[in-house]
Amino acid sequence: MLSRRLKAAYYTALRIPMRVNGMLYKAFRSPSKGLVKVHLGPGQKNYLPGWINVDANPFTAKTDVWANLVDPLPFRHNSVDVFYSHHVIEHLPDSFLPTHCAAMYRCLKPGGFVRIGGPNGDCAARKMIEGDSAWFSDFPDYRKSIGGRFANFILCRGEHLTILTFSYLEELLTGAGFVNIRPCRPVTETFHPQLIDEPVLSTEWENTPDAPHTLLVEAEKATVPVSEMAPR
């Protein structure tokens, strides 16, 4: 992994060009009609054909739109059918997550949805209490103790900037206005099979279905604004 200092230098140097590129994409190329599927942070190996793949690093990722996810998302309001984010959100600053969730909500069409996955803090805490060190891996550092392995999983040598649990994701998504917030159990479950198909699910294989390492959640933007759903 690249050091955080090197990454910080990259984002500092290219913050303005990335922001400008995102603004230009939104103004001139962002689709406003038809089916729009957006994949946030594909990296190199999880690029999804047929999706708009957004990433900040064109050197180590295959991307369609070069943009930083801590800048405004480069899509018009009410224009996106689905946002897919797999092991990305935990790398964003914790204080920024409410803004990020609100941005996805604004960009979604009514009835659109998000599918978000990241390190499963619920299972990690349970396995820590149970003393099940075998559940944890040696990545990114070799450690023998369960406490060291737990730190590996939660912090990932400082790469992870938040701890994801279902209750926390539910709080963030509810605050942004989402409804029907549901965990996917097993991880390859989806409540929207018409859009979350085999190419997506094939990247979410899990060898511990009873205690998955990845927490996956889907949530929807109501077809009718929440303010209009309230009793008058």
Backbone bond lengths (Angstrom), bond angles and torsions (degrees), N, CA, C in turn:
res aa  C-N    CA-C-N  psi(-1)  N-CA   C-N-CA  omega(-1)  CA-C   N-CA-C  phi
1 M - - - 1.456 - - 1.521 110.10 -
2 L 1.328 115.91 144.31 1.451 120.47 174.23 1.521 109.88 -69.39
3 S 1.324 116.58 147.49 1.453 119.75 179.52 1.520 109.90 -68.45
4 R 1.329 115.50 153.93 1.456 120.09 179.54 1.531 109.87 -64.52
5 R 1.333 117.57 -31.67 1.466 120.20 179.20 1.525 110.60 -64.65
6 L 1.338 116.16 -42.02 1.461 119.90 179.43 1.528 110.55 -67.49
7 K 1.317 116.35 -41.13 1.464 119.35 177.88 1.526 111.31 -64.36
8 A 1.323 116.31 -41.69 1.469 119.79 179.34 1.525 110.63 -61.34
9 A 1.345 116.95 -39.43 1.456 120.71 178.68 1.526 110.75 -64.25
10 Y 1.336 116.11 -40.17 1.471 120.68 179.10 1.527 110.26 -62.55
11 Y 1.322 116.81 -49.77 1.462 120.03 -177.30 1.530 111.87 -67.60
12 T 1.320 117.56 -32.66 1.454 120.28 177.14 1.526 110.83 -67.75
13 A 1.332 116.18 -44.65 1.459 120.73 -177.03 1.525 112.54 -67.93
14 L 1.343 116.16 -34.79 1.467 119.87 -172.71 1.522 113.33 -110.76
15 R 1.314 117.10 11.02 1.467 120.34 -178.42 1.530 111.43 -58.18
16 I 1.327 117.25 -48.71 1.466 120.00 -177.52 1.525 111.71 -67.82
17 P 1.359 120.36 -47.17 1.466 118.99 176.77 1.522 113.20 -58.00
18 M 1.334 117.58 -40.04 1.465 119.84 178.27 1.523 111.25 -64.37
19 R 1.321 115.65 -41.97 1.468 119.56 -179.86 1.528 111.05 -64.01
20 V 1.324 116.07 -43.12 1.467 120.51 178.57 1.519 110.46 -64.18
21 N 1.329 116.76 -42.48 1.463 120.07 179.59 1.522 110.87 -62.01
22 G 1.329 116.59 -40.70 1.460 119.70 177.14 1.518 112.19 -63.73
23 M 1.319 116.69 -40.15 1.466 120.62 178.88 1.525 111.34 -65.36
24 L 1.334 116.39 -40.44 1.468 120.06 179.05 1.522 111.01 -66.85
25 Y 1.339 115.95 -39.47 1.465 119.11 178.02 1.527 110.35 -62.80
26 K 1.323 116.27 -45.70 1.458 120.18 -179.56 1.524 111.13 -61.44
27 A 1.337 117.23 -39.33 1.464 121.14 -175.56 1.524 112.62 -74.88
28 F 1.346 117.32 -36.03 1.465 118.81 -169.20 1.539 115.06 -119.29
29 R 1.320 118.27 -21.36 1.464 118.89 -173.14 1.521 114.24 -124.11
30 S 1.311 117.64 -19.21 1.465 120.20 -177.14 1.523 110.42 -62.24
31 P 1.336 118.14 124.78 1.470 120.08 -177.19 1.526 111.54 -70.40
32 S 1.314 115.04 145.10 1.463 120.65 178.37 1.525 111.43 -120.52
33 K 1.333 116.65 -5.08 1.458 121.04 179.80 1.524 109.71 -130.99
34 G 1.318 115.19 160.40 1.450 119.96 178.43 1.511 112.11 78.49
35 L 1.338 115.73 -175.22 1.459 121.96 -179.15 1.519 109.54 -78.11
36 V 1.337 116.17 124.11 1.465 121.55 -178.03 1.527 108.70 -122.38
37 K 1.330 116.10 112.05 1.467 122.45 179.80 1.527 108.09 -115.78
38 V 1.316 116.30 124.99 1.466 121.52 -174.13 1.524 109.96 -117.28
39 H 1.323 115.58 127.19 1.461 122.80 177.58 1.525 108.29 -108.98
40 L 1.314 116.75 115.97 1.460 121.98 -178.05 1.525 110.21 -93.66
41 G 1.338 116.31 121.46 1.458 121.37 175.77 1.511 114.67 71.67
42 P 1.334 119.75 58.35 1.463 120.63 -177.73 1.513 114.23 -72.84
43 G 1.335 117.66 -23.14 1.449 118.46 -172.09 1.525 109.83 67.36
44 Q 1.322 116.04 -154.88 1.456 120.60 -177.86 1.524 112.44 -91.13
45 K 1.336 116.90 -43.67 1.461 119.27 -169.78 1.521 113.98 -92.89
46 N 1.322 119.10 -11.61 1.464 120.47 -176.68 1.524 113.13 -108.71
47 Y 1.324 116.73 21.91 1.461 120.78 175.10 1.524 109.36 -58.68
48 L 1.338 116.53 132.57 1.461 120.87 -177.27 1.530 110.08 -111.55
49 P 1.331 118.02 110.92 1.469 120.24 174.90 1.532 110.32 -61.03
50 G 1.313 116.60 141.82 1.459 121.33 -178.31 1.512 113.65 87.99
51 W 1.323 116.72 -8.03 1.455 122.57 176.16 1.526 109.03 -108.34
52 I 1.328 116.91 161.18 1.461 121.46 170.71 1.522 106.37 -93.64
53 N 1.315 116.53 108.02 1.465 122.65 -174.67 1.522 109.82 -92.93
54 V 1.325 116.02 119.39 1.464 122.51 -175.28 1.521 109.65 -111.15
55 D 1.326 117.06 125.76 1.467 120.06 179.04 1.523 109.13 -149.26
56 A 1.334 115.59 155.06 1.454 120.86 -178.21 1.521 113.16 -91.38
57 N 1.328 117.21 -11.99 1.459 119.83 -174.81 1.515 111.23 -121.08
58 P 1.329 118.47 97.53 1.462 120.76 -178.81 1.522 113.06 -73.67
59 F 1.328 118.11 -8.63 1.463 121.48 -178.31 1.530 111.75 -85.15
60 T 1.324 117.29 -37.08 1.464 120.28 -178.56 1.524 112.01 -111.48
61 A 1.311 117.94 3.87 1.460 121.01 -179.09 1.525 110.16 -131.39
62 K 1.318 114.72 151.50 1.458 120.62 171.19 1.514 106.51 -95.46
63 T 1.312 116.96 120.51 1.456 119.14 -168.86 1.520 112.11 -140.36
64 D 1.316 116.08 150.95 1.466 122.52 174.45 1.516 111.27 -97.76
65 V 1.325 116.04 -32.00 1.468 121.34 -179.78 1.522 108.20 -129.69
66 W 1.326 115.83 123.28 1.467 121.19 178.13 1.516 107.86 -89.62
67 A 1.328 115.74 107.88 1.464 119.92 -177.40 1.520 109.37 -157.16
68 N 1.305 115.52 148.98 1.455 122.88 177.77 1.522 108.78 -90.16
69 L 1.315 117.22 129.16 1.460 120.47 -175.38 1.524 113.21 -71.37
70 V 1.332 117.74 -11.03 1.464 118.55 174.86 1.526 111.75 -89.37
71 D 1.333 116.53 -1.25 1.460 121.29 169.83 1.530 108.32 -94.36
72 P 1.339 118.10 168.29 1.469 118.72 177.06 1.527 111.46 -55.55
73 L 1.324 116.56 135.85 1.459 120.03 -179.77 1.531 109.84 -61.61
74 P 1.336 117.96 137.38 1.469 120.82 -172.80 1.524 113.90 -83.29
75 F 1.335 115.83 49.56 1.465 120.50 179.99 1.525 109.33 -136.97
76 R 1.328 115.11 147.98 1.464 120.23 179.56 1.524 110.41 -70.78
77 H 1.302 115.72 157.29 1.459 120.64 176.02 1.532 109.50 -61.80
78 N 1.333 115.55 142.88 1.469 122.25 175.08 1.534 112.61 56.64
79 S 1.332 116.85 40.91 1.461 119.84 -176.53 1.520 114.42 -123.09
80 V 1.334 118.42 -12.09 1.467 122.35 -172.83 1.529 109.82 -108.74
81 D 1.339 115.85 137.83 1.467 120.57 178.05 1.522 112.39 -85.41
82 V 1.338 117.50 -36.70 1.465 120.35 -178.31 1.526 109.39 -154.03
83 F 1.328 114.62 138.94 1.463 122.41 167.67 1.523 107.76 -107.96
84 Y 1.335 115.60 130.60 1.463 121.35 176.40 1.517 108.11 -117.37
85 S 1.337 117.04 125.35 1.455 122.81 -176.44 1.520 108.46 -136.46
86 H 1.326 117.29 107.56 1.470 121.42 -174.21 1.527 109.81 -119.10
87 H 1.324 116.20 112.77 1.463 123.74 -177.98 1.532 110.89 55.24
88 V 1.312 114.79 50.91 1.461 122.47 177.89 1.521 110.86 -126.20
89 I 1.326 116.75 -45.18 1.459 121.17 -169.76 1.531 112.34 -62.27
90 E 1.338 117.87 -28.66 1.463 120.27 -179.57 1.527 112.03 -70.45
91 H 1.343 117.55 -14.67 1.461 121.57 178.80 1.535 112.58 -89.61
92 L 1.325 116.39 -5.32 1.463 120.32 178.57 1.526 109.91 -90.65
93 P 1.329 118.47 149.19 1.467 120.53 179.63 1.527 111.04 -55.62
94 D 1.310 116.22 135.36 1.460 120.83 -176.43 1.527 111.76 -57.70
95 S 1.332 116.94 -39.77 1.467 120.29 -178.42 1.527 112.04 -67.88
96 F 1.339 117.18 -17.47 1.460 121.64 -177.92 1.533 112.24 -89.29
97 L 1.317 118.29 -14.30 1.464 120.90 -172.46 1.535 113.77 -60.41
98 P 1.340 120.95 -40.06 1.467 118.62 175.70 1.524 112.56 -59.13
99 T 1.327 117.04 -39.72 1.463 120.94 178.05 1.520 110.65 -65.51
100 H 1.322 116.92 -41.55 1.468 121.50 -179.81 1.525 111.21 -63.24
101 C 1.315 117.06 -44.42 1.468 120.67 179.12 1.526 110.75 -65.17
102 A 1.324 116.62 -40.24 1.468 120.31 178.26 1.519 111.03 -65.05
103 A 1.339 117.53 -36.13 1.465 120.85 179.28 1.524 110.69 -66.40
104 M 1.324 117.36 -42.66 1.462 119.75 177.28 1.522 110.39 -62.57
105 Y 1.319 116.66 -41.18 1.469 120.57 179.51 1.526 110.64 -60.34
106 R 1.323 117.30 -46.14 1.463 120.46 -178.87 1.525 111.94 -62.68
107 C 1.320 116.71 -38.07 1.463 120.34 -176.81 1.526 112.77 -76.11
108 L 1.317 118.12 -23.13 1.465 121.22 -178.60 1.522 111.75 -71.02
109 K 1.320 114.80 145.63 1.459 120.57 169.40 1.532 108.28 -70.96
110 P 1.323 118.94 153.21 1.469 119.57 171.21 1.532 109.46 -55.02
111 G 1.324 116.73 130.35 1.454 121.36 -175.72 1.511 113.51 89.94
112 G 1.351 117.65 -6.89 1.452 121.08 176.14 1.525 110.98 -74.22
113 F 1.336 116.45 173.05 1.465 118.27 -175.58 1.526 110.46 -149.98
114 V 1.324 114.67 166.61 1.464 122.69 174.13 1.523 108.67 -118.38
115 R 1.314 115.51 149.85 1.465 122.85 170.47 1.519 106.07 -127.74
116 I 1.328 115.73 113.77 1.462 121.99 -173.35 1.521 109.34 -121.09
117 G 1.330 116.14 131.69 1.455 120.97 177.33 1.512 111.07 -131.41
118 G 1.329 115.96 148.77 1.461 120.86 177.71 1.513 110.17 -168.71
119 P 1.327 118.01 179.32 1.467 121.54 -179.04 1.524 111.39 -55.44
120 N 1.325 115.61 131.60 1.462 121.57 -172.83 1.527 110.87 -82.83
121 G 1.323 116.04 93.48 1.455 120.45 -179.84 1.519 113.34 -65.41
122 D 1.328 117.75 -30.25 1.468 120.94 177.87 1.526 110.95 -62.36
123 C 1.337 115.99 -49.56 1.462 119.95 -179.04 1.527 111.44 -69.10
124 A 1.327 116.62 -37.73 1.459 119.92 179.42 1.526 111.09 -61.12
125 A 1.332 116.84 -42.70 1.468 120.35 179.19 1.529 110.59 -65.00
126 R 1.340 115.73 -41.00 1.468 119.14 179.75 1.521 111.37 -64.94
127 K 1.329 116.62 -43.98 1.460 119.98 -179.14 1.526 111.59 -69.20
128 M 1.311 117.63 -30.80 1.460 121.50 175.13 1.527 109.86 -63.92
129 I 1.336 116.31 -46.61 1.468 120.71 -179.64 1.522 110.62 -65.74
130 E 1.325 117.04 -37.66 1.472 121.52 179.48 1.525 112.34 -72.91
131 G 1.320 117.73 -15.47 1.462 120.82 -177.86 1.509 113.55 76.06
132 D 1.324 116.70 25.40 1.463 121.46 -176.88 1.526 109.83 -90.57
133 S 1.335 116.56 81.28 1.461 120.23 -176.82 1.518 112.32 -68.45
134 A 1.345 117.06 -23.78 1.467 120.18 -178.91 1.526 111.69 -66.35
135 W 1.335 117.80 -21.84 1.471 120.52 179.73 1.528 110.78 -67.50
136 F 1.332 116.33 -28.98 1.458 121.52 -178.03 1.530 110.36 -89.96
137 S 1.329 116.24 150.93 1.457 120.64 178.56 1.524 110.61 -98.34
138 D 1.327 116.10 -178.72 1.461 121.73 177.75 1.526 111.94 -94.29
139 F 1.318 117.11 10.48 1.463 120.38 -178.06 1.528 110.51 -92.88
140 P 1.320 119.66 137.89 1.465 127.20 0.72 1.522 114.01 -89.68
141 D 1.334 118.88 -7.76 1.461 121.86 -178.64 1.521 109.92 -126.26
142 Y 1.328 116.59 144.85 1.462 120.65 177.29 1.518 109.22 -73.73
143 R 1.325 115.69 121.23 1.458 121.27 178.57 1.524 109.55 -141.12
144 K 1.322 116.21 138.84 1.455 120.86 -177.68 1.524 112.56 -87.76
145 S 1.318 117.02 -37.06 1.458 119.90 -173.90 1.521 111.23 -76.06
146 I 1.333 115.85 151.37 1.463 118.49 177.84 1.523 110.60 -67.57
147 G 1.344 116.94 -32.04 1.468 119.33 176.70 1.516 111.66 -64.18
148 G 1.334 116.32 -41.03 1.456 120.07 177.42 1.515 111.86 -65.86
149 R 1.323 116.42 -39.97 1.465 120.49 178.45 1.530 111.19 -68.00
150 F 1.328 116.12 -37.00 1.463 120.41 176.59 1.530 110.07 -62.41
151 A 1.348 116.09 -43.48 1.463 120.34 177.87 1.525 110.82 -62.95
152 N 1.331 117.21 -39.29 1.465 121.20 175.12 1.523 110.79 -54.33
153 F 1.326 114.98 -49.40 1.464 120.80 -174.79 1.521 111.53 -67.58
154 I 1.311 116.72 -45.03 1.462 120.78 -175.43 1.525 111.79 -75.46
155 L 1.328 117.69 -43.50 1.462 121.19 -171.76 1.526 113.62 -99.64
156 C 1.332 117.49 -31.27 1.471 122.95 179.92 1.534 110.78 49.17
157 R 1.329 115.39 53.86 1.469 122.69 178.21 1.525 111.48 55.38
158 G 1.324 116.63 36.88 1.461 121.89 176.94 1.508 115.18 85.72
159 E 1.343 117.66 1.05 1.460 120.52 179.39 1.530 111.78 -74.42
160 H 1.326 117.17 -31.40 1.459 120.83 -179.36 1.526 108.88 -90.21
161 L 1.319 115.36 129.03 1.463 120.39 -175.04 1.521 112.72 -108.36
162 T 1.332 117.30 5.00 1.462 120.93 176.57 1.520 108.76 -155.42
163 I 1.315 117.66 168.25 1.461 123.60 175.07 1.516 107.23 -111.82
164 L 1.320 116.38 121.45 1.457 120.65 -176.98 1.520 110.84 -95.14
165 T 1.308 115.21 122.50 1.461 122.65 170.73 1.526 107.08 -129.06
166 F 1.332 116.18 162.32 1.458 117.31 -179.40 1.522 111.12 -61.91
167 S 1.333 117.21 -41.99 1.471 119.13 -177.06 1.526 111.00 -63.56
168 Y 1.340 117.06 -35.33 1.467 119.33 -179.54 1.528 110.48 -72.06
169 L 1.348 116.94 -44.99 1.463 118.85 176.86 1.525 110.75 -61.64
170 E 1.324 117.12 -38.70 1.458 120.66 177.98 1.524 110.75 -61.73
171 E 1.335 116.92 -41.44 1.466 121.24 178.22 1.531 110.74 -62.58
172 L 1.334 116.65 -46.34 1.459 121.07 -179.23 1.527 111.72 -62.91
173 L 1.327 116.22 -45.19 1.461 120.70 -176.51 1.526 111.32 -71.79
174 T 1.321 116.93 -38.43 1.461 120.09 176.49 1.526 110.62 -63.10
175 G 1.332 115.81 -41.18 1.452 119.79 179.43 1.518 112.94 -63.20
176 A 1.350 116.14 -28.69 1.460 119.96 178.96 1.520 112.63 -82.24
177 G 1.349 116.82 -13.01 1.460 120.49 178.87 1.514 115.41 112.15
178 F 1.343 117.60 -0.65 1.460 120.39 -177.99 1.525 112.14 -69.39
179 V 1.323 115.45 153.74 1.457 123.00 175.97 1.529 108.53 -127.79
180 N 1.333 116.19 172.57 1.474 122.19 -179.85 1.529 111.08 50.24
181 I 1.316 115.75 52.57 1.465 122.10 -179.32 1.530 107.73 -85.28
182 R 1.343 116.19 114.93 1.462 120.48 -172.30 1.524 111.34 -137.45
183 P 1.354 116.45 137.71 1.469 118.81 173.07 1.523 109.67 -75.94
184 C 1.312 116.42 149.61 1.460 121.67 178.12 1.520 108.26 -98.76
185 R 1.302 116.90 113.34 1.468 122.90 -179.34 1.523 108.81 -132.18
186 P 1.354 117.12 112.99 1.466 128.56 1.86 1.518 111.55 -70.90
187 V 1.332 115.98 -179.11 1.460 118.59 -174.01 1.519 111.92 -64.91
188 T 1.323 117.44 -23.79 1.470 119.79 179.96 1.528 112.28 -85.91
189 E 1.333 117.24 6.91 1.454 120.16 174.03 1.523 109.38 -76.39
190 T 1.315 116.32 147.11 1.457 121.14 172.76 1.516 109.31 -145.60
191 F 1.305 115.60 148.17 1.463 121.21 176.68 1.524 110.69 -96.78
192 H 1.346 115.26 5.06 1.467 120.66 -178.90 1.532 109.44 -138.29
193 P 1.326 118.10 63.71 1.475 120.67 -175.21 1.520 113.94 -64.21
194 Q 1.331 117.08 -17.45 1.461 118.85 179.15 1.527 111.62 -68.29
195 L 1.324 118.03 -22.52 1.460 121.39 179.70 1.531 112.66 -117.65
196 I 1.311 117.41 -35.45 1.466 121.00 177.90 1.525 106.88 -90.80
197 D 1.338 115.60 87.68 1.459 120.66 -172.30 1.523 111.04 -104.14
198 E 1.325 117.06 -167.66 1.457 122.38 -172.84 1.530 114.12 -58.15
199 P 1.338 119.95 -42.86 1.467 118.03 178.26 1.528 113.56 -56.96
200 V 1.329 116.57 -32.98 1.465 120.08 177.16 1.526 110.11 -76.62
201 L 1.310 116.99 -50.62 1.455 121.04 -174.46 1.525 112.25 -65.81
202 S 1.329 117.76 -26.38 1.459 120.42 -178.29 1.522 112.16 -65.66
203 T 1.335 118.24 -20.53 1.462 121.28 178.31 1.527 111.95 -86.88
204 E 1.329 117.15 -4.04 1.468 120.43 -172.57 1.527 112.53 -111.25
205 W 1.323 116.43 25.01 1.464 120.87 179.02 1.522 110.13 -59.29
206 E 1.332 116.49 143.66 1.460 121.35 -176.48 1.528 109.06 -140.05
207 N 1.342 116.51 125.95 1.469 119.71 -177.00 1.523 113.21 -91.50
208 T 1.324 117.75 2.22 1.465 120.97 176.00 1.526 108.49 -129.25
209 P 1.331 118.05 72.41 1.470 120.24 -173.63 1.516 113.84 -61.64
210 D 1.345 118.36 -25.10 1.457 120.18 -179.55 1.525 111.93 -77.89
211 A 1.329 116.54 -20.64 1.468 121.55 178.65 1.520 108.14 -148.35
212 P 1.322 117.54 72.96 1.473 120.66 -173.97 1.524 112.95 -63.68
213 H 1.325 115.34 144.57 1.457 120.82 177.44 1.527 111.54 -75.08
214 T 1.317 116.73 -21.12 1.462 121.22 -179.73 1.520 110.61 -109.19
215 L 1.317 115.90 130.72 1.460 122.31 172.89 1.520 107.50 -93.52
216 L 1.328 117.32 122.43 1.463 121.90 178.95 1.512 110.05 -118.50
217 V 1.321 115.82 131.06 1.462 122.29 -175.84 1.522 108.64 -133.65
218 E 1.324 116.34 138.89 1.451 121.66 171.80 1.523 109.17 -118.19
219 A 1.317 116.36 144.13 1.462 122.05 -179.83 1.518 108.64 -148.03
220 E 1.325 116.36 151.39 1.461 120.93 -172.21 1.529 112.02 -119.48
221 K 1.310 113.85 153.16 1.455 121.57 168.72 1.519 106.85 -93.39
222 A 1.298 117.11 123.55 1.462 120.62 -174.69 1.528 111.30 -60.21
223 T 1.331 115.58 146.75 1.465 119.66 177.11 1.515 110.85 -69.30
224 V 1.335 116.02 -24.38 1.455 122.23 175.14 1.519 107.70 -116.18
225 P 1.327 120.23 130.58 1.471 120.97 -179.25 1.512 111.68 -50.51
226 V 1.347 115.30 140.67 1.455 120.84 -177.98 1.535 110.90 -55.20
227 S 1.324 117.38 -37.44 1.471 120.61 -179.35 1.508 111.81 -62.16
228 E 1.348 117.28 -29.35 1.439 120.42 -179.38 1.533 112.12 -86.14
229 M 1.351 115.87 -13.62 1.457 120.44 -179.94 1.519 111.87 -81.43
230 A 1.316 116.97 -21.14 1.450 120.87 -177.00 1.540 110.42 -69.03
231 P 1.320 117.71 145.17 1.453 119.96 178.10 1.527 111.03 -61.89
232 R 1.288 115.45 141.93 1.466 120.16 179.11 1.528 110.16 -93.20
